[in-house]
Amino acid sequence: MANTKTVTDPTERKKLKRTARKKAAPKAKRASGVARGSQKKKVKKMTQGQRKR
């Protein structure tokens, strides 16, 4: 994504971002084994002072 911090006008900035997004290479699909967000294994409540992961 192009750096648009210097652009103060919101509509102009939005236009720049959209064009940059269109030009950008498509992101690779997430690997099949990688859980995301809500699918991640939840950590049961542990005793205090112990590492969770």
N, C-alpha and C positions, 0 to 999 in steps of 0.2 A: 504494500500500500504506500502511495506517495505521501511524503510529509506535507500536511496541509495546515500545520500549526500557525504559519505566518499569515494565512488568509483569514481575514476578520469577518467577511460577509458570509453568513451561514449558507445561503442558497448557492453561492459561488463555490464554497467549500464542498458542498454536497455534490455538485456537478463534477468537480475534480475527482472526488473519491469514487463516484460511480464509473467514470471513464477509466480510472486506474484499476478498478475491480474487474472491468470487462477485459482490459489488456492483460491482467495477471494470469499466470499459468494456473490451470485447474489444480486444486489440492488433491493429493493422493487419498484414496479411500483408507479408512481406518482398518488396521489389521484385524483379522477375524477373532483372534484370541484376546483382544484388548477390551475389557469392560469399560463402560463409561457412565459416570454419574450414578443414577439410581440402580444400575445393574451391578455396581461394585459390591464386593462382599462387605457386609457391615461388621463393625468391631463391637463385640459384646462389652458391657461395662467392666472395666478392669480395676484392679486394686491400684490405689494411688501410688505414684512414683515409679510405675513400671512402663516400659516402652510398649506402645500399642502395636507397632508394625515392625 
